[in-house]
Amino acid sequence: MTHSHILVGASERAADPVVRRIGPADLADALKKGYADFSAMPSHAVFLCVVYPVIGILLAGLTLGYALVPLVFPLSAGFALVGPLAAIGLYELSRRREAGVEVSATDAFEVVRSPSIGAIVALGLLLMAIFLIWVATAHAIYVAYFGYAAPASIGQFAHDLFATPAGWKLIMVGNGVGFLFAVAALTIGVVSFPLLLDREVGAAVAVLTSFRAVAANPLTMALWGVIVAGLLAIGSLPLFLGLPVVLPVLGHATWHLYRKVVEADSSPPADFRPRSTRRRSAADFPVSLFS
């Protein structure tokens, strides 16, 4: 029964979410609303996302050994595959702000109380598996062109990559395969995590709805993928320092994109737990300084 609940939610007979058709103007509006959420809750967003660039820097640092230098780009690029899961707390903040209730940084952790937490964890594990498979595939592609020998230096690796036929083949094949992984992750996660946070539909329905959203809006979703990739690339330079801004905006915008793509449920909105006492915590820093 538990496994069934994770897959199909509280009711196996619930109507499937209705998917709308959207256009580029809707993407622009979602980004605008995402930035508005970030502007209204900047310290919350930084608190949630500053760990993301820190982890990215640590990953890059761990791979600076010459044997792992070829994996620096696959790790940094593939890390975005788990972005929909990493932004789950941001969806919760946007959901609460949209409902007009008081929002604090600690509300992001209310996700763990969600009735759909089992399905959220299951989908998160799926994205993590995709990420690990991508890293293994990228390594196999490198080995196919350059063998198992580690590059003698970073300079040597750069020369082999950009100044040899094998390097150009590696770039083309690697980016082509990476594109397929990115499409898979986008198709699975574009609306599934916000949907699970909003309704108790189960992982199978959430993924199917995400597939339907992409199928109904292929060009618009492709454009959204390009926007996400472009903003992440900009935010990653230099040293991932722009990600504390880019990630919150994209996370909040994804919630509003979900609202545009999936028709709202006719049932009453979620009942947010009231606060009997407003207690400050370390998670509210630095916003408490400006209260």
Secondary structure, DSSP 8 states (H G I E B T S, - for coil): -HHHHHHH-S-TT-----B----HHHHHHHHHHHHHHHHHSHHHHHHHHTHHHHHHHHHHHHT-SGGGGGGHHHHHHHGGGGHHHHTHHHHHHHHHHHHT----GGGGGGGGG-TTHHHHHHHHHHHHHHHHHHHHHHHHHHHHHH-S---SSHHHHHHHHHSSHHHHHHHHHHHHHHHHHHHHHHHHHTTHHHHHHHS---HHHHHHHHHHHHHHSHHHHHHHHHHHHHHHHHHTTTTTTTHHHHHHHHHHHHHHHHHHHB---SS--------SS----GGGTTGGGG-
